[in-house]
Amino acid sequence: MSNAKSRLAVILSIAGVSLGAIAGGLLLHQTHLDRQIADELRSWFPQVNPQQPTFQLTPAQVQKSEIAQLVNLSPTERQPYLEAMSQQPNHREYPRARYLLAMDRLAENQPQEAIATLADLETRYPLLAAHILSLRAQAYTQLGDTTQAAATWQQILTTHPNHPVAAEALFELGKTNPRLWEEAIAKFPAHPRTVEIAANQLTTNPNSLPLLRLLAQHALYKPDYTDILDRLTRAHSAQLSPEDWEMIAFGYWEKLNYGKAGAAYAKAPATPKNRYRAGRGLQLGGKTQEAIAAYKLLYSSYPNEKETAQGLIHLSRLVDLQPAQEYLNIVIAQFPHKAPEALIEQSKVLNALKSSESAKQARQSVLTQYSKSEEAAKLRWQQAEDAADNGNLLQAWRLAQEITVENPDTDYAPEAAFWVGKWAQKLGRERDAKTAYEYVLQRYPESYYAWRSALMLGWNVGDFTTIRYLEPDVEYSAPRLRLPAGSETLKELHQLGQDRDAWTLWQVEFTNPIEPTVAQQFTDGIMRLQVGDYLDGIFMLNSLAWRDDPEEQNQYQMLRQQLAYWQELYPFPYLEPIQSWSKDRQLNPLLVTALIRQESRFMPDIKSVVGATGLMQVMPETGEWIAGRINLASYQLDNPNDNIKLGTWYLDYTHSEYNNNSLLAVASYNAGPGNVADWLNRFGFRDPDEFVEKIPFPETYGYVKSVFGNYWNYMRLYNPEIIQKMSKIN
């Protein structure tokens, strides 16, 4: 019996469930905002010190819920355990076990058994009473008893008229009484069933203002959402209120349609954020003159707001050199938090004006007056790299050390701290090198450089030349955290693994998507992840780091101390085909998972602007070439299994082209073999860390670090050996 099975057996035994009584003795079987926008947002919000999460659950936490150990198992795997618990009315999780058992029986087309399991359950489980009635109605429908199904749906409307589940009842009963659909629209406009009703009605009334407005506000998750916004603005522009325009602008912004978002924000209620986004959206949409006007309006309307500082910096890049200097001087004088960035921009303007000495003085001002800033860290790092390139390793080492002291919370700090170690080694300072590597692991545990540091300390994490064939031990089980926002019903559904029902309920409860609290944004991210929206879900969790309010930062820090937070960021979708094809291609499955996370955020239907498709972003012509090589007659790039089959073959191919060096293979996967060959000719390959830093394509440079950073995070979160080592570092 595996460790996971043994733990489950112990837990259920403690709970009073006899494994011997279980029938048959069955054993268990085991890129949203673009980089420019993201960099800009990071510059607004100070980075929070990353800390190592607590990885071990306490015994009390482990024993808190036996059901929690079962939610990720298949119906067949958990059936004997649920049946054992459901036969003990005094068991503390008796209602939960019956609920899950009924769900499973419905899923397996056993409606009669589901109805029997649900009998009188709502009296024992009032928290989910409405959902229990819904399950019963679904079971009657599956059984073909439409009379009892209708009566049960009607019972929901009678006993739970204001519960969101009533929207399901209105939807079903509205199929024979359309008046009830109008009631759903009036009472539950945000419910996904109501959104479905509105979308259906729109087919016969395609320009209905009420329907389009409802969908614009509540249908952000629909694939044709942008088309809905286009239709609304095209057909009803004159009738839309400023609040409507703000809603529309938010939708366009979320869908990365910045040009249309900027135009809509220009018509939204006047706030610093809306005025700023009007300018920024128009700028990114290529409407330069309109953007200039919007930024000027921002400054004249809100001369002292933080958004104005960033707007003036953008404005300086759109105008002639002389007015650019004037705008930057305003930022330097009035906005200390943006003065370092303004000084760097001013140095560029001065260089363009042939005032190199003044430009140098501007950069020096960053180091002397704003020594703690991100810009100061960047200047120091540039100086350290220059010193290293010129062979002055001692100066480079000292400058990198200065970053760890003066700028420990900047984006440059993990890299600088790692190179403190590398350069110390080259200088023969082995003890200093060890201290530096341990510091990186302690202070920046989720960084790419933490992986490189772990390797330098001799940990079994795989190097570029060995990672391909590494077979790390992985414990895939992930505990569910308790959601910080939402109703008790929502939290209960989530704990039970009823993710689609929880997500549905959240659509009604989440009423503030434009300005969410930390708890709401975190919960929204989890809800998205649980229903397969990994792209936006990961973004929602990651972007919590950009909060600038001290209390919100504290809330975020508390959330990120939980193991489940990190495991949500690094999940294992499509585990079975990844493992299968990785084994077939002799590839480390964690490396494949890490690459997929970077390529597509696990979104099987995603397509890049150049046509790369699916989980591993296979280009159509590349897929066709691979299919010919492996005699694959039929495939679909948006089919997860097909895509992984083709993508892993190509990753195996790039490895074979570079003697199984995973650094070169991954770089080639992104940039193509021709470019990698050129870089090898230009830079050589004496030191892989130096080679990475010299990659001239910004995209590939970031890609390599992201893929191997992802790999490291999967190791530190799921590999028992590395988890134990990390606990000792801290």
C-alpha positions, 0 to 999 in steps of 0.5 A, spaced: 500 500 500 502 506 498 504 512 503 497 515 501 493 509 501 496 508 508 495 515 511 487 514 508 487 508 512 489 510 518 485 517 518 478 513 516 480 508 522 481 513 527 474 516 524 471 509 526 470 507 519 472 499 519 476 498 512 475 491 513 467 492 512 468 495 505 466 491 500 471 487 496 477 490 500 478 495 494 484 499 494 485 506 492 489 508 486 493 513 486 499 570 458 493 575 460 496 582 461 502 582 456 509 583 459 509 591 458 503 592 462 505 587 467 512 591 468 508 597 469 503 594 474 509 592 478 512 598 478 506 601 481 506 596 487 512 595 491 514 587 491 512 583 497 518 579 501 517 572 499 517 567 505 517 560 505 510 557 506 509 552 512 509 545 508 506 540 513 499 540 516 498 539 523 495 532 525 489 536 527 488 539 520 489 532 517 484 529 521 479 534 521 475 531 515 476 524 512 472 527 506 477 531 504 482 525 503 476 523 498 474 529 494 480 528 489 478 520 488 474 518 482 467 515 484 469 508 483 475 509 488 472 513 493 465 509 493 467 504 498 469 509 503 463 513 502 458 507 503 462 505 509 461 512 512 454 513 510 451 507 513 453 510 520 448 516 522 452 518 528 459 519 524 460 526 524 461 526 516 455 522 515 451 528 511 457 529 507 458 522 505 451 521 503 451 527 499 458 525 495 455 518 494 449 521 491 453 526 486 457 520 484 451 515 483 448 521 478 454 521 475 454 514 473 447 514 471 444 511 477 438 515 479 434 510 483 440 509 487 441 517 488 434 518 490 435 513 495 441 516 498 438 523 498 432 521 502 431 526 507 438 528 507 436 536 507 434 535 514 440 533 516 444 537 512 441 544 512 447 548 509 446 544 502 438 543 503 437 547 496 442 543 493 440 537 495 433 538 492 436 540 486 440 533 486 433 530 487 430 534 481 436 532 477 435 524 479 428 524 477 429 527 470 434 522 469 429 517 471 424 520 466 419 522 472 418 529 469 412 530 474 416 529 480 422 533 477 417 539 476 414 538 483 421 538 486 424 544 482 417 547 484 419 545 492 425 549 491 422 556 489 417 555 495 422 553 500 428 557 498 426 562 493 432 567 494 437 562 494 441 562 487 439 555 486 432 557 485 435 560 478 436 553 476 429 551 478 426 557 474 431 555 468 428 548 468 421 550 469 421 556 464 422 551 459 414 550 459 413 557 462 417 562 459 415 567 464 419 564 469 425 566 465 424 573 466 423 572 473 430 569 473 433 575 469 430 580 474 432 576 481 438 572 479 442 576 473 449 574 475 447 566 475 450 562 469 443 559 468 440 566 467 446 568 462 444 562 458 437 564 458 439 571 456 444 568 450 438 564 448 434 570 448 439 574 444 439 569 438 431 572 437 433 579 439 440 580 437 440 588 439 436 588 445 439 593 450 437 589 457 440 583 454 446 586 452 447 590 458 446 583 462 451 579 458 456 585 458 456 585 466 456 578 467 458 574 462 466 575 462 467 568 462 463 566 455 468 565 449 464 570 445 464 576 450 468 581 446 463 580 440 457 582 446 461 588 448 462 590 440 455 589 439 453 593 445 457 599 443 455 599 436 448 598 437 447 603 443 452 607 444 448 614 445 444 610 450 449 608 455 451 611 461 458 613 464 457 607 469 455 602 463 462 605 459 466 603 465 463 596 465 464 595 458 471 598 459 473 593 464 471 588 460 475 590 454 481 591 459 480 584 462 480 581 455 486 585 453 483 589 448 486 595 450 485 600 444 477 599 445 478 599 453 481 606 453 476 609 448 471 606 453 474 609 459 474 616 456 467 615 457 467 612 464 466 616 470 471 621 472 476 617 477 484 617 477 484 610 475 479 611 469 483 617 466 489 613 467 487 607 463 483 611 458 490 614 456 494 607 457 489 604 453 489 609 447 496 608 447 497 601 447 491 601 441 496 605 437 492 612 438 497 616 440 494 623 439 488 621 443 493 618 448 496 624 449 490 628 450 487 623 455 494 623 459 493 631 459 486 631 462 489 626 467 494 631 470 489 637 469 484 633 473 488 629 478 494 633 479 496 629 485 494 622 484 499 616 484 496 614 477 498 621 474 505 620 476 505 614 471 501 617 466 506 623 466 512 618 465 508 615 459 506 622 456 513 624 456 515 618 451 510 620 446 511 628 446 518 632 443 524 632 448 523 639 451 516 638 453 518 631 455 523 634 460 518 638 463 513 632 464 519 628 467 521 634 472 513 635 475 514 627 476 521 628 480 518 634 484 511 632 486 511 624 486 517 621 490 515 614 489 516 615 481 522 620 481 527 614 480 523 612 474 522 619 471 530 620 472 532 614 468 527 617 463 530 624 463 537 621 462 535 618 456 532 624 454 538 628 456 542 623 452 538 624 446 539 632 447 547 630 447 547 632 454 551 626 456 554 629 462 547 631 465 544 624 463 550 621 467 548 626 473 541 624 473 543 616 473 547 618 479 541 621 483 538 615 482 543 611 486 544 617 491 537 620 492 533 613 491 538 608 493 532 603 495 529 603 488 528 598 483 531 603 478 537 603 483 538 596 483 537 596 475 543 601 475 547 597 480 546 590 476 548 593 470 555 596 473 556 589 476 555 585 469 559 590 466 565 589 471 564 581 470 565 582 463 571 586 464 574 581 468 573 585 475 570 579 479 571 582 486 568 589 484 562 585 481 561 581 487 561 587 491 556 591 487 551 584 487 552 584 495 550 591 495 543 590 491 542 584 497 543 590 502 540 596 499 535 593 494 533 586 497 525 586 495 527 588 488 526 584 481 534 584 481 535 581 488 534 574 487 539 574 481 544 578 484 544 574 490 545 568 486 551 571 482 554 573 489 555 566 490 557 564 483 563 570 483 565 568 490 566 561 488 570 564 482 574 568 487 575 562 492 571 564 497 567 557 498 564 559 505 561 566 502 558 562 496 555 557 500 552 563 505 549 566 498 546 560 495 542 559 502 540 566 502 537 565 495 533 559 498 531 562 504 529 569 501 527 568 494 525 560 494 520 561 488 525 564 484 529 560 478 535 562 482 533 558 488 533 552 483 540 554 481 542 555 488 540 548 490 544 545 485 550 549 487 549 546 494 549 539 491 541 538 492 538 532 487 534 537 483 537 536 476 542 540 472 541 542 465 545 536 463 541 531 467 534 534 468 531 530 462 532 523 465 531 525 472 525 521 475 523 525 481 519 522 487 512 526 487 506 526 492 501 529 488 495 530 493 494 537 495 490 539 501 484 544 500 484 551 503 478 554 506 476 560 502 477 567 505 471 570 502 464 567 500 458 564 503 458 558 508 455 554 502 460 556 497 466 554 502 462 547 503 461 546 496 469 547 495 471 543 501 467 537 498 470 538 491 464 540 487 467 545 483 462 547 478 457 548 483 461 552 487 463 556 481 456 557 479 454 560 486 460 565 486 458 568 480 452 570 484 456 572 490 462 576 487 459 583 486 465 587 486 470 584 480 472 591 478 475 593 485 475 586 489 478 585 496 484 581 497 480 575 500 475 576 494 480 576 488 484 570 492 477 566 492 476 568 485 482 566 483 481 559 486 474 558 483 477 560 476 482 554 477 478 549 479 473 549 473 479 549 468 480 557 467 488 556 469 490 562 465 486 567 469 486 564 475 493 564 476 494 571 474 488 573 479 493 569 485 499 572 482 497 579 481 495 579 489 503 581 490 501 588 487 497 591 492 500 597 495 496 598 501 499 595 508 493 591 510 492 588 504 499 586 503 499 583 510 492 579 508 496 577 502 502 575 506 498 570 510 495 567 504 501 565 501 504 562 507 499 556 506 502 550 502 495 550 498 496 557 495 502 555 492 500 548 489 494 552 486 499 556 482 503 550 480 497 544 479 497 538 475 492 538 470 492 533 464 497 529 469 495 522 466 497 524 458 503 528 461 506 522 465 504 517 459 508 521 453 513 523 458 515 516 459 514 514 452 519 520 450 524 519 456 522 526 459 522 528 466 514 529 467 515 535 471 520 538 466 514 537 461 509 540 466 513 546 467 514 547 460 506 547 459 505 551 464 509 557 461 506 555 454 499 555 455 497 555 462 494 549 461 489 552 456 488 546 451 484 551 446 489 557 447 492 560 440 497 565 439 497 570 434 502 566 430 498 560 430 501 556 435 496 552 438 494 548 445 497 546 451 504 545 448 503 551 443 505 547 437 505 550 430 500 547 425 506 546 420 510 543 426 505 539 428 504 536 420 511 535 420 512 531 426 505 527 424 509 525 418 515 523 422 511 518 427 506 516 422 500 519 425 494 520 420 489 524 424 490 529 430 487 535 433 492 540 436 487 543 441 486 535 443 490 535 449 493 528 448 494 529 441 498 536 443 502 533 448 504 527 444 506 532 438 509 537 443 513 531 447 516 528 441 518 535 439 521 536 446 525 530 445 527 532 438 530 538 441 534 534 446 537 530 441 539 536 437 543 538 443 546 532 446 540 532 451 542 539 454 535 541 457 537 548 457 539 548 449 533 544 448 528 548 451 531 555 448 530 551 441 523 549 443 522 557 444 527 560 439 528 555 434 535 551 433 538 556 428 538 562 433 540 557 438 546 555 434 548 562 432 548 564 440 553 558 441 557 560 436 557 567 439 558 566 446 560 559 447 558 554 452 563 554 458 558 556 463 551 555 462 549 560 467 553 565 463 550 563 457 543 564 460 544 571 461 547 572 454 541 570 450 539 576 446 532 575 445 528 577 451 522 573 450 527 566 450 531 569 456 525 570 460 522 563 457 528 559 459 528 562 466 520 561 467 520 554 465 526 552 469 523 556 475 516 552 474 520 546 474 523 548 481 517 550 484 514 543 482 520 540 486 520 544 492 512 543 493 511 536 491 518 532 492 519 530 499 526 530 499 526 537 497 521 539 502 525 537 507 531 540 505 527 547 504 524 546 511 531 546 514 534 552 510 528 556 514 
